[in-house]
Amino acid sequence: MDTLLEQGTELMLIGMGVVFSFLILLVVLTTLMSSVINRFFPEASSVAALAPLPLPSVSPPVDAVTRRVIEDAVRQHRARTGRG
């Protein structure tokens, strides 16, 4: 009769073999599906995909009062948290 340690080792090796086999099968099938999709449904290359993206709109400058309020709020926050 096998000892408990031998049974545990055997169970561990069988389990690891099953997981390893499943992962290998998963990688192979995923690669196969990817190549099938790329072969039968190629990605359409268009001029629009190569065109540069439009630049984001620039926000208007902040007036002096709003700027002072923001600076004071940042200064108060830094003083309260001890950062600066």
PDB file of N, CA, C and O in Angstrom:
ATOM      1  N   MET A   1       0.842  -1.182   0.000  1.00  0.00           N
ATOM      2  CA  MET A   1       0.000   0.000   0.000  1.00  0.00           C
ATOM      3  C   MET A   1       0.889   1.248   0.000  1.00  0.00           C
ATOM      4  O   MET A   1       1.883   1.323   0.722  1.00  0.00           O
ATOM      5  N   ASP A   2       0.509   2.211  -0.819  1.00  0.00           N
ATOM      6  CA  ASP A   2       1.288   3.444  -0.922  1.00  0.00           C
ATOM      7  C   ASP A   2       1.150   4.246   0.365  1.00  0.00           C
ATOM      8  O   ASP A   2       0.138   4.183   1.063  1.00  0.00           O
ATOM      9  N   THR A   3       2.177   4.982   0.644  1.00  0.00           N
ATOM     10  CA  THR A   3       2.104   5.857   1.809  1.00  0.00           C
ATOM     11  C   THR A   3       1.339   7.120   1.440  1.00  0.00           C
ATOM     12  O   THR A   3       1.109   7.411   0.266  1.00  0.00           O
ATOM     13  N   LEU A   4       0.961   7.841   2.443  1.00  0.00           N
ATOM     14  CA  LEU A   4       0.184   9.063   2.225  1.00  0.00           C
ATOM     15  C   LEU A   4       0.997  10.090   1.439  1.00  0.00           C
ATOM     16  O   LEU A   4       0.445  10.808   0.605  1.00  0.00           O
ATOM     17  N   LEU A   5       2.290  10.164   1.693  1.00  0.00           N
ATOM     18  CA  LEU A   5       3.156  11.107   0.975  1.00  0.00           C
ATOM     19  C   LEU A   5       3.245  10.758  -0.507  1.00  0.00           C
ATOM     20  O   LEU A   5       3.227  11.655  -1.350  1.00  0.00           O
ATOM     21  N   GLU A   6       3.340   9.480  -0.837  1.00  0.00           N
ATOM     22  CA  GLU A   6       3.389   9.071  -2.240  1.00  0.00           C
ATOM     23  C   GLU A   6       2.071   9.354  -2.940  1.00  0.00           C
ATOM     24  O   GLU A   6       2.065   9.781  -4.095  1.00  0.00           O
ATOM     25  N   GLN A   7       0.968   9.126  -2.267  1.00  0.00           N
ATOM     26  CA  GLN A   7      -0.345   9.423  -2.861  1.00  0.00           C
ATOM     27  C   GLN A   7      -0.508  10.922  -3.105  1.00  0.00           C
ATOM     28  O   GLN A   7      -1.038  11.333  -4.137  1.00  0.00           O
ATOM     29  N   GLY A   8      -0.054  11.730  -2.160  1.00  0.00           N
ATOM     30  CA  GLY A   8      -0.135  13.188  -2.323  1.00  0.00           C
ATOM     31  C   GLY A   8       0.717  13.673  -3.480  1.00  0.00           C
ATOM     32  O   GLY A   8       0.297  14.532  -4.255  1.00  0.00           O
ATOM     33  N   THR A   9       1.916  13.122  -3.593  1.00  0.00           N
ATOM     34  CA  THR A   9       2.805  13.506  -4.693  1.00  0.00           C
ATOM     35  C   THR A   9       2.216  13.100  -6.038  1.00  0.00           C
ATOM     36  O   THR A   9       2.258  13.864  -7.002  1.00  0.00           O
ATOM     37  N   GLU A  10       1.669  11.897  -6.091  1.00  0.00           N
ATOM     38  CA  GLU A  10       1.043  11.429  -7.334  1.00  0.00           C
ATOM     39  C   GLU A  10      -0.138  12.307  -7.714  1.00  0.00           C
ATOM     40  O   GLU A  10      -0.290  12.667  -8.881  1.00  0.00           O
ATOM     41  N   LEU A  11      -0.972  12.654  -6.749  1.00  0.00           N
ATOM     42  CA  LEU A  11      -2.127  13.520  -7.011  1.00  0.00           C
ATOM     43  C   LEU A  11      -1.675  14.902  -7.479  1.00  0.00           C
ATOM     44  O   LEU A  11      -2.274  15.484  -8.383  1.00  0.00           O
ATOM     45  N   MET A  12      -0.617  15.422  -6.860  1.00  0.00           N
ATOM     46  CA  MET A  12      -0.095  16.729  -7.244  1.00  0.00           C
ATOM     47  C   MET A  12       0.422  16.706  -8.681  1.00  0.00           C
ATOM     48  O   MET A  12       0.127  17.615  -9.457  1.00  0.00           O
ATOM     49  N   LEU A  13       1.180  15.688  -9.040  1.00  0.00           N
ATOM     50  CA  LEU A  13       1.732  15.605 -10.392  1.00  0.00           C
ATOM     51  C   LEU A  13       0.634  15.432 -11.433  1.00  0.00           C
ATOM     52  O   LEU A  13       0.697  16.035 -12.504  1.00  0.00           O
ATOM     53  N   ILE A  14      -0.366  14.620 -11.134  1.00  0.00           N
ATOM     54  CA  ILE A  14      -1.487  14.455 -12.071  1.00  0.00           C
ATOM     55  C   ILE A  14      -2.233  15.771 -12.232  1.00  0.00           C
ATOM     56  O   ILE A  14      -2.580  16.154 -13.349  1.00  0.00           O
ATOM     57  N   GLY A  15      -2.483  16.468 -11.126  1.00  0.00           N
ATOM     58  CA  GLY A  15      -3.190  17.755 -11.194  1.00  0.00           C
ATOM     59  C   GLY A  15      -2.415  18.793 -11.977  1.00  0.00           C
ATOM     60  O   GLY A  15      -2.980  19.513 -12.800  1.00  0.00           O
ATOM     61  N   MET A  16      -1.119  18.868 -11.719  1.00  0.00           N
ATOM     62  CA  MET A  16      -0.302  19.834 -12.454  1.00  0.00           C
ATOM     63  C   MET A  16      -0.226  19.481 -13.932  1.00  0.00           C
ATOM     64  O   MET A  16      -0.199  20.373 -14.779  1.00  0.00           O
ATOM     65  N   GLY A  17      -0.192  18.192 -14.251  1.00  0.00           N
ATOM     66  CA  GLY A  17      -0.185  17.768 -15.651  1.00  0.00           C
ATOM     67  C   GLY A  17      -1.473  18.138 -16.365  1.00  0.00           C
ATOM     68  O   GLY A  17      -1.453  18.562 -17.521  1.00  0.00           O
ATOM     69  N   VAL A  18      -2.611  17.974 -15.662  1.00  0.00           N
ATOM     70  CA  VAL A  18      -3.899  18.334 -16.262  1.00  0.00           C
ATOM     71  C   VAL A  18      -3.972  19.833 -16.510  1.00  0.00           C
ATOM     72  O   VAL A  18      -4.405  20.263 -17.579  1.00  0.00           O
ATOM     73  N   VAL A  19      -3.552  20.633 -15.535  1.00  0.00           N
ATOM     74  CA  VAL A  19      -3.591  22.097 -15.692  1.00  0.00           C
ATOM     75  C   VAL A  19      -2.646  22.536 -16.811  1.00  0.00           C
ATOM     76  O   VAL A  19      -3.017  23.377 -17.630  1.00  0.00           O
ATOM     77  N   PHE A  20      -1.448  21.989 -16.860  1.00  0.00           N
ATOM     78  CA  PHE A  20      -0.489  22.339 -17.902  1.00  0.00           C
ATOM     79  C   PHE A  20      -1.034  21.968 -19.278  1.00  0.00           C
ATOM     80  O   PHE A  20      -0.912  22.746 -20.225  1.00  0.00           O
ATOM     81  N   SER A  21      -1.634  20.784 -19.392  1.00  0.00           N
ATOM     82  CA  SER A  21      -2.216  20.355 -20.672  1.00  0.00           C
ATOM     83  C   SER A  21      -3.338  21.287 -21.095  1.00  0.00           C
ATOM     84  O   SER A  21      -3.438  21.652 -22.266  1.00  0.00           O
ATOM     85  N   PHE A  22      -4.185  21.674 -20.144  1.00  0.00           N
ATOM     86  CA  PHE A  22      -5.279  22.588 -20.467  1.00  0.00           C
ATOM     87  C   PHE A  22      -4.746  23.929 -20.945  1.00  0.00           C
ATOM     88  O   PHE A  22      -5.264  24.485 -21.913  1.00  0.00           O
ATOM     89  N   LEU A  23      -3.718  24.459 -20.286  1.00  0.00           N
ATOM     90  CA  LEU A  23      -3.174  25.752 -20.695  1.00  0.00           C
ATOM     91  C   LEU A  23      -2.531  25.685 -22.072  1.00  0.00           C
ATOM     92  O   LEU A  23      -2.669  26.617 -22.864  1.00  0.00           O
ATOM     93  N   ILE A  24      -1.831  24.596 -22.368  1.00  0.00           N
ATOM     94  CA  ILE A  24      -1.247  24.426 -23.702  1.00  0.00           C
ATOM     95  C   ILE A  24      -2.357  24.359 -24.748  1.00  0.00           C
ATOM     96  O   ILE A  24      -2.257  24.990 -25.800  1.00  0.00           O
ATOM     97  N   LEU A  25      -3.405  23.606 -24.465  1.00  0.00           N
ATOM     98  CA  LEU A  25      -4.544  23.501 -25.387  1.00  0.00           C
ATOM     99  C   LEU A  25      -5.204  24.867 -25.586  1.00  0.00           C
ATOM    100  O   LEU A  25      -5.593  25.213 -26.701  1.00  0.00           O
ATOM    101  N   LEU A  26      -5.329  25.636 -24.512  1.00  0.00           N
ATOM    102  CA  LEU A  26      -5.926  26.970 -24.601  1.00  0.00           C
ATOM    103  C   LEU A  26      -5.104  27.892 -25.487  1.00  0.00           C
ATOM    104  O   LEU A  26      -5.668  28.626 -26.298  1.00  0.00           O
ATOM    105  N   VAL A  27      -3.787  27.870 -25.349  1.00  0.00           N
ATOM    106  CA  VAL A  27      -2.922  28.717 -26.176  1.00  0.00           C
ATOM    107  C   VAL A  27      -3.009  28.305 -27.642  1.00  0.00           C
ATOM    108  O   VAL A  27      -3.094  29.160 -28.523  1.00  0.00           O
ATOM    109  N   VAL A  28      -2.990  27.004 -27.905  1.00  0.00           N
ATOM    110  CA  VAL A  28      -3.062  26.523 -29.284  1.00  0.00           C
ATOM    111  C   VAL A  28      -4.387  26.914 -29.925  1.00  0.00           C
ATOM    112  O   VAL A  28      -4.407  27.401 -31.055  1.00  0.00           O
ATOM    113  N   LEU A  29      -5.491  26.705 -29.216  1.00  0.00           N
ATOM    114  CA  LEU A  29      -6.803  27.041 -29.782  1.00  0.00           C
ATOM    115  C   LEU A  29      -6.970  28.546 -29.980  1.00  0.00           C
ATOM    116  O   LEU A  29      -7.554  28.976 -30.974  1.00  0.00           O
ATOM    117  N   THR A  30      -6.468  29.343 -29.052  1.00  0.00           N
ATOM    118  CA  THR A  30      -6.570  30.796 -29.202  1.00  0.00           C
ATOM    119  C   THR A  30      -5.765  31.269 -30.409  1.00  0.00           C
ATOM    120  O   THR A  30      -6.230  32.118 -31.170  1.00  0.00           O
ATOM    121  N   THR A  31      -4.575  30.732 -30.588  1.00  0.00           N
ATOM    122  CA  THR A  31      -3.756  31.084 -31.753  1.00  0.00           C
ATOM    123  C   THR A  31      -4.433  30.655 -33.043  1.00  0.00           C
ATOM    124  O   THR A  31      -4.429  31.396 -34.026  1.00  0.00           O
ATOM    125  N   LEU A  32      -5.007  29.476 -33.045  1.00  0.00           N
ATOM    126  CA  LEU A  32      -5.713  28.976 -34.226  1.00  0.00           C
ATOM    127  C   LEU A  32      -6.912  29.857 -34.564  1.00  0.00           C
ATOM    128  O   LEU A  32      -7.111  30.212 -35.726  1.00  0.00           O
ATOM    129  N   MET A  33      -7.714  30.211 -33.559  1.00  0.00           N
ATOM    130  CA  MET A  33      -8.870  31.078 -33.806  1.00  0.00           C
ATOM    131  C   MET A  33      -8.438  32.445 -34.314  1.00  0.00           C
ATOM    132  O   MET A  33      -9.088  33.011 -35.194  1.00  0.00           O
ATOM    133  N   SER A  34      -7.360  32.977 -33.776  1.00  0.00           N
ATOM    134  CA  SER A  34      -6.868  34.277 -34.211  1.00  0.00           C
ATOM    135  C   SER A  34      -6.437  34.241 -35.669  1.00  0.00           C
ATOM    136  O   SER A  34      -6.736  35.162 -36.429  1.00  0.00           O
ATOM    137  N   SER A  35      -5.735  33.182 -36.063  1.00  0.00           N
ATOM    138  CA  SER A  35      -5.297  33.098 -37.452  1.00  0.00           C
ATOM    139  C   SER A  35      -6.476  32.891 -38.401  1.00  0.00           C
ATOM    140  O   SER A  35      -6.460  33.402 -39.521  1.00  0.00           O
ATOM    141  N   VAL A  36      -7.499  32.148 -37.969  1.00  0.00           N
ATOM    142  CA  VAL A  36      -8.695  31.962 -38.812  1.00  0.00           C
ATOM    143  C   VAL A  36      -9.422  33.289 -38.992  1.00  0.00           C
ATOM    144  O   VAL A  36      -9.822  33.633 -40.105  1.00  0.00           O
ATOM    145  N   ILE A  37      -9.595  34.029 -37.914  1.00  0.00           N
ATOM    146  CA  ILE A  37     -10.282  35.329 -37.997  1.00  0.00           C
ATOM    147  C   ILE A  37      -9.502  36.283 -38.891  1.00  0.00           C
ATOM    148  O   ILE A  37     -10.091  36.961 -39.733  1.00  0.00           O
ATOM    149  N   ASN A  38      -8.197  36.341 -38.720  1.00  0.00           N
ATOM    150  CA  ASN A  38      -7.388  37.250 -39.550  1.00  0.00           C
ATOM    151  C   ASN A  38      -7.383  36.833 -41.012  1.00  0.00           C
ATOM    152  O   ASN A  38      -7.248  37.682 -41.894  1.00  0.00           O
ATOM    153  N   ARG A  39      -7.525  35.555 -41.282  1.00  0.00           N
ATOM    154  CA  ARG A  39      -7.512  35.105 -42.674  1.00  0.00           C
ATOM    155  C   ARG A  39      -8.825  35.410 -43.380  1.00  0.00           C
ATOM    156  O   ARG A  39      -8.817  35.902 -44.508  1.00  0.00           O
ATOM    157  N   PHE A  40      -9.957  35.126 -42.733  1.00  0.00           N
ATOM    158  CA  PHE A  40     -11.250  35.287 -43.384  1.00  0.00           C
ATOM    159  C   PHE A  40     -11.871  36.665 -43.181  1.00  0.00           C
ATOM    160  O   PHE A  40     -12.742  37.064 -43.954  1.00  0.00           O
ATOM    161  N   PHE A  41     -11.449  37.387 -42.175  1.00  0.00           N
ATOM    162  CA  PHE A  41     -11.968  38.728 -41.921  1.00  0.00           C
ATOM    163  C   PHE A  41     -10.806  39.686 -41.710  1.00  0.00           C
ATOM    164  O   PHE A  41     -10.561  40.127 -40.587  1.00  0.00           O
ATOM    165  N   PRO A  42     -10.085  40.012 -42.786  1.00  0.00           N
ATOM    166  CA  PRO A  42      -8.926  40.906 -42.614  1.00  0.00           C
ATOM    167  C   PRO A  42      -9.389  42.298 -42.211  1.00  0.00           C
ATOM    168  O   PRO A  42     -10.486  42.741 -42.552  1.00  0.00           O
ATOM    169  N   GLU A  43      -8.531  42.956 -41.488  1.00  0.00           N
ATOM    170  CA  GLU A  43      -8.845  44.304 -41.037  1.00  0.00           C
ATOM    171  C   GLU A  43      -8.756  45.248 -42.223  1.00  0.00           C
ATOM    172  O   GLU A  43      -7.743  45.282 -42.922  1.00  0.00           O
ATOM    173  N   ALA A  44      -9.815  46.013 -42.450  1.00  0.00           N
ATOM    174  CA  ALA A  44      -9.855  46.911 -43.595  1.00  0.00           C
ATOM    175  C   ALA A  44      -8.899  48.075 -43.370  1.00  0.00           C
ATOM    176  O   ALA A  44      -8.974  48.766 -42.354  1.00  0.00           O
ATOM    177  N   SER A  45      -8.011  48.283 -44.317  1.00  0.00           N
ATOM    178  CA  SER A  45      -7.115  49.421 -44.221  1.00  0.00           C
ATOM    179  C   SER A  45      -7.735  50.574 -44.990  1.00  0.00           C
ATOM    180  O   SER A  45      -8.031  50.462 -46.180  1.00  0.00           O
ATOM    181  N   SER A  46      -7.919  51.649 -44.309  1.00  0.00           N
ATOM    182  CA  SER A  46      -8.547  52.798 -44.949  1.00  0.00           C
ATOM    183  C   SER A  46      -7.688  54.028 -44.720  1.00  0.00           C
ATOM    184  O   SER A  46      -6.826  54.057 -43.842  1.00  0.00           O
ATOM    185  N   VAL A  47      -7.943  55.031 -45.523  1.00  0.00           N
ATOM    186  CA  VAL A  47      -7.204  56.279 -45.410  1.00  0.00           C
ATOM    187  C   VAL A  47      -7.590  56.982 -44.117  1.00  0.00           C
ATOM    188  O   VAL A  47      -6.765  57.673 -43.520  1.00  0.00           O
ATOM    189  N   ALA A  48      -8.836  56.813 -43.678  1.00  0.00           N
ATOM    190  CA  ALA A  48      -9.281  57.469 -42.453  1.00  0.00           C
ATOM    191  C   ALA A  48      -8.522  56.944 -41.241  1.00  0.00           C
ATOM    192  O   ALA A  48      -8.283  57.692 -40.293  1.00  0.00           O
ATOM    193  N   ALA A  49      -8.145  55.686 -41.257  1.00  0.00           N
ATOM    194  CA  ALA A  49      -7.403  55.132 -40.127  1.00  0.00           C
ATOM    195  C   ALA A  49      -5.996  55.693 -40.064  1.00  0.00           C
ATOM    196  O   ALA A  49      -5.399  55.733 -38.988  1.00  0.00           O
ATOM    197  N   LEU A  50      -5.453  56.128 -41.190  1.00  0.00           N
ATOM    198  CA  LEU A  50      -4.104  56.663 -41.226  1.00  0.00           C
ATOM    199  C   LEU A  50      -4.065  58.172 -41.042  1.00  0.00           C
ATOM    200  O   LEU A  50      -2.994  58.743 -40.837  1.00  0.00           O
ATOM    201  N   ALA A  51      -5.226  58.826 -41.113  1.00  0.00           N
ATOM    202  CA  ALA A  51      -5.273  60.277 -40.974  1.00  0.00           C
ATOM    203  C   ALA A  51      -4.978  60.663 -39.526  1.00  0.00           C
ATOM    204  O   ALA A  51      -5.361  59.942 -38.605  1.00  0.00           O
ATOM    205  N   PRO A  52      -4.309  61.776 -39.321  1.00  0.00           N
ATOM    206  CA  PRO A  52      -4.013  62.204 -37.951  1.00  0.00           C
ATOM    207  C   PRO A  52      -5.293  62.592 -37.212  1.00  0.00           C
ATOM    208  O   PRO A  52      -6.256  63.069 -37.811  1.00  0.00           O
ATOM    209  N   LEU A  53      -5.277  62.380 -35.918  1.00  0.00           N
ATOM    210  CA  LEU A  53      -6.426  62.737 -35.099  1.00  0.00           C
ATOM    211  C   LEU A  53      -6.494  64.251 -34.944  1.00  0.00           C
ATOM    212  O   LEU A  53      -5.461  64.920 -34.903  1.00  0.00           O
ATOM    213  N   PRO A  54      -7.698  64.790 -34.858  1.00  0.00           N
ATOM    214  CA  PRO A  54      -7.807  66.243 -34.670  1.00  0.00           C
ATOM    215  C   PRO A  54      -7.284  66.633 -33.284  1.00  0.00           C
ATOM    216  O   PRO A  54      -7.431  65.887 -32.316  1.00  0.00           O
ATOM    217  N   LEU A  55      -6.679  67.802 -33.214  1.00  0.00           N
ATOM    218  CA  LEU A  55      -6.154  68.284 -31.949  1.00  0.00           C
ATOM    219  C   LEU A  55      -7.303  68.676 -31.025  1.00  0.00           C
ATOM    220  O   LEU A  55      -8.324  69.176 -31.498  1.00  0.00           O
ATOM    221  N   PRO A  56      -7.162  68.463 -29.738  1.00  0.00           N
ATOM    222  CA  PRO A  56      -8.237  68.852 -28.823  1.00  0.00           C
ATOM    223  C   PRO A  56      -8.374  70.368 -28.783  1.00  0.00           C
ATOM    224  O   PRO A  56      -7.410  71.104 -28.997  1.00  0.00           O
ATOM    225  N   SER A  57      -9.572  70.807 -28.509  1.00  0.00           N
ATOM    226  CA  SER A  57      -9.800  72.245 -28.468  1.00  0.00           C
ATOM    227  C   SER A  57      -9.120  72.825 -27.232  1.00  0.00           C
ATOM    228  O   SER A  57      -9.070  72.194 -26.176  1.00  0.00           O
ATOM    229  N   VAL A  58      -8.607  74.018 -27.382  1.00  0.00           N
ATOM    230  CA  VAL A  58      -7.914  74.690 -26.292  1.00  0.00           C
ATOM    231  C   VAL A  58      -8.937  75.504 -25.518  1.00  0.00           C
ATOM    232  O   VAL A  58      -9.713  76.266 -26.096  1.00  0.00           O
ATOM    233  N   SER A  59      -8.926  75.331 -24.203  1.00  0.00           N
ATOM    234  CA  SER A  59      -9.882  76.079 -23.393  1.00  0.00           C
ATOM    235  C   SER A  59      -9.451  77.538 -23.314  1.00  0.00           C
ATOM    236  O   SER A  59      -8.261  77.836 -23.416  1.00  0.00           O
ATOM    237  N   PRO A  60     -10.392  78.439 -23.137  1.00  0.00           N
ATOM    238  CA  PRO A  60     -10.046  79.862 -23.059  1.00  0.00           C
ATOM    239  C   PRO A  60      -9.220  80.117 -21.793  1.00  0.00           C
ATOM    240  O   PRO A  60      -9.327  79.376 -20.815  1.00  0.00           O
ATOM    241  N   PRO A  61      -8.402  81.162 -21.821  1.00  0.00           N
ATOM    242  CA  PRO A  61      -7.585  81.459 -20.642  1.00  0.00           C
ATOM    243  C   PRO A  61      -8.461  81.814 -19.437  1.00  0.00           C
ATOM    244  O   PRO A  61      -9.572  82.322 -19.586  1.00  0.00           O
ATOM    245  N   VAL A  62      -7.936  81.537 -18.253  1.00  0.00           N
ATOM    246  CA  VAL A  62      -8.670  81.796 -17.015  1.00  0.00           C
ATOM    247  C   VAL A  62      -8.453  83.246 -16.622  1.00  0.00           C
ATOM    248  O   VAL A  62      -7.336  83.757 -16.697  1.00  0.00           O
ATOM    249  N   ASP A  63      -9.533  83.915 -16.198  1.00  0.00           N
ATOM    250  CA  ASP A  63      -9.403  85.315 -15.810  1.00  0.00           C
ATOM    251  C   ASP A  63      -8.660  85.407 -14.474  1.00  0.00           C
ATOM    252  O   ASP A  63      -8.478  84.401 -13.789  1.00  0.00           O
ATOM    253  N   ALA A  64      -8.237  86.605 -14.115  1.00  0.00           N
ATOM    254  CA  ALA A  64      -7.366  86.827 -12.956  1.00  0.00           C
ATOM    255  C   ALA A  64      -8.036  86.426 -11.647  1.00  0.00           C
ATOM    256  O   ALA A  64      -7.379  85.862 -10.772  1.00  0.00           O
ATOM    257  N   VAL A  65      -9.317  86.703 -11.497  1.00  0.00           N
ATOM    258  CA  VAL A  65     -10.026  86.387 -10.253  1.00  0.00           C
ATOM    259  C   VAL A  65     -10.096  84.871 -10.048  1.00  0.00           C
ATOM    260  O   VAL A  65      -9.827  84.367  -8.957  1.00  0.00           O
ATOM    261  N   THR A  66     -10.460  84.160 -11.105  1.00  0.00           N
ATOM    262  CA  THR A  66     -10.553  82.704 -11.008  1.00  0.00           C
ATOM    263  C   THR A  66      -9.185  82.096 -10.726  1.00  0.00           C
ATOM    264  O   THR A  66      -9.066  81.138  -9.963  1.00  0.00           O
ATOM    265  N   ARG A  67      -8.166  82.657 -11.343  1.00  0.00           N
ATOM    266  CA  ARG A  67      -6.806  82.150 -11.111  1.00  0.00           C
ATOM    267  C   ARG A  67      -6.401  82.321  -9.654  1.00  0.00           C
ATOM    268  O   ARG A  67      -5.823  81.406  -9.066  1.00  0.00           O
ATOM    269  N   ARG A  68      -6.699  83.499  -9.048  1.00  0.00           N
ATOM    270  CA  ARG A  68      -6.366  83.748  -7.644  1.00  0.00           C
ATOM    271  C   ARG A  68      -7.117  82.788  -6.718  1.00  0.00           C
ATOM    272  O   ARG A  68      -6.561  82.307  -5.731  1.00  0.00           O
ATOM    273  N   VAL A  69      -8.382  82.516  -7.043  1.00  0.00           N
ATOM    274  CA  VAL A  69      -9.170  81.600  -6.224  1.00  0.00           C
ATOM    275  C   VAL A  69      -8.573  80.190  -6.275  1.00  0.00           C
ATOM    276  O   VAL A  69      -8.474  79.518  -5.248  1.00  0.00           O
ATOM    277  N   ILE A  70      -8.181  79.754  -7.454  1.00  0.00           N
ATOM    278  CA  ILE A  70      -7.583  78.426  -7.602  1.00  0.00           C
ATOM    279  C   ILE A  70      -6.248  78.359  -6.862  1.00  0.00           C
ATOM    280  O   ILE A  70      -5.968  77.376  -6.175  1.00  0.00           O
ATOM    281  N   GLU A  71      -5.415  79.411  -7.001  1.00  0.00           N
ATOM    282  CA  GLU A  71      -4.134  79.421  -6.304  1.00  0.00           C
ATOM    283  C   GLU A  71      -4.319  79.379  -4.793  1.00  0.00           C
ATOM    284  O   GLU A  71      -3.595  78.662  -4.102  1.00  0.00           O
ATOM    285  N   ASP A  72      -5.289  80.148  -4.266  1.00  0.00           N
ATOM    286  CA  ASP A  72      -5.548  80.130  -2.827  1.00  0.00           C
ATOM    287  C   ASP A  72      -6.041  78.762  -2.367  1.00  0.00           C
ATOM    288  O   ASP A  72      -5.642  78.292  -1.302  1.00  0.00           O
ATOM    289  N   ALA A  73      -6.896  78.119  -3.146  1.00  0.00           N
ATOM    290  CA  ALA A  73      -7.402  76.791  -2.781  1.00  0.00           C
ATOM    291  C   ALA A  73      -6.270  75.767  -2.757  1.00  0.00           C
ATOM    292  O   ALA A  73      -6.214  74.929  -1.856  1.00  0.00           O
ATOM    293  N   VAL A  74      -5.373  75.825  -3.735  1.00  0.00           N
ATOM    294  CA  VAL A  74      -4.245  74.897  -3.763  1.00  0.00           C
ATOM    295  C   VAL A  74      -3.327  75.167  -2.580  1.00  0.00           C
ATOM    296  O   VAL A  74      -2.840  74.228  -1.948  1.00  0.00           O
ATOM    297  N   ARG A  75      -3.082  76.450  -2.269  1.00  0.00           N
ATOM    298  CA  ARG A  75      -2.216  76.806  -1.144  1.00  0.00           C
ATOM    299  C   ARG A  75      -2.818  76.309   0.180  1.00  0.00           C
ATOM    300  O   ARG A  75      -2.100  75.770   1.022  1.00  0.00           O
ATOM    301  N   GLN A  76      -4.125  76.488   0.361  1.00  0.00           N
ATOM    302  CA  GLN A  76      -4.780  76.013   1.586  1.00  0.00           C
ATOM    303  C   GLN A  76      -4.717  74.493   1.687  1.00  0.00           C
ATOM    304  O   GLN A  76      -4.485  73.956   2.770  1.00  0.00           O
ATOM    305  N   HIS A  77      -4.916  73.804   0.587  1.00  0.00           N
ATOM    306  CA  HIS A  77      -4.862  72.342   0.596  1.00  0.00           C
ATOM    307  C   HIS A  77      -3.473  71.853   0.963  1.00  0.00           C
ATOM    308  O   HIS A  77      -3.322  70.927   1.760  1.00  0.00           O
ATOM    309  N   ARG A  78      -2.456  72.478   0.377  1.00  0.00           N
ATOM    310  CA  ARG A  78      -1.074  72.061   0.680  1.00  0.00           C
ATOM    311  C   ARG A  78      -0.728  72.357   2.136  1.00  0.00           C
ATOM    312  O   ARG A  78      -0.028  71.573   2.777  1.00  0.00           O
ATOM    313  N   ALA A  79      -1.212  73.477   2.661  1.00  0.00           N
ATOM    314  CA  ALA A  79      -0.934  73.816   4.065  1.00  0.00           C
ATOM    315  C   ALA A  79      -1.633  72.819   4.995  1.00  0.00           C
ATOM    316  O   ALA A  79      -1.074  72.447   6.027  1.00  0.00           O
ATOM    317  N   ARG A  80      -2.816  72.394   4.654  1.00  0.00           N
ATOM    318  CA  ARG A  80      -3.575  71.476   5.488  1.00  0.00           C
ATOM    319  C   ARG A  80      -2.982  70.081   5.468  1.00  0.00           C
ATOM    320  O   ARG A  80      -2.978  69.398   6.492  1.00  0.00           O
ATOM    321  N   THR A  81      -2.468  69.634   4.295  1.00  0.00           N
ATOM    322  CA  THR A  81      -1.919  68.293   4.195  1.00  0.00           C
ATOM    323  C   THR A  81      -0.422  68.271   4.487  1.00  0.00           C
ATOM    324  O   THR A  81       0.159  67.190   4.586  1.00  0.00           O
ATOM    325  N   GLY A  82       0.203  69.398   4.625  1.00  0.00           N
ATOM    326  CA  GLY A  82       1.630  69.454   4.944  1.00  0.00           C
ATOM    327  C   GLY A  82       2.523  69.193   3.748  1.00  0.00           C
ATOM    328  O   GLY A  82       3.633  68.682   3.901  1.00  0.00           O
ATOM    329  N   ARG A  83       2.060  69.530   2.579  1.00  0.00           N
ATOM    330  CA  ARG A  83       2.844  69.315   1.351  1.00  0.00           C
ATOM    331  C   ARG A  83       3.328  70.640   0.777  1.00  0.00           C
ATOM    332  O   ARG A  83       2.927  70.983  -0.335  1.00  0.00           O
ATOM    333  N   GLY A  84       4.088  71.331   1.406  1.00  0.00           N
ATOM    334  CA  GLY A  84       4.605  72.460   0.704  1.00  0.00           C
ATOM    335  C   GLY A  84       4.697  73.670   1.502  1.00  0.00           C
ATOM    336  O   GLY A  84       5.130  74.708   1.000  1.00  0.00           O
TER     337      GLY A  84
END
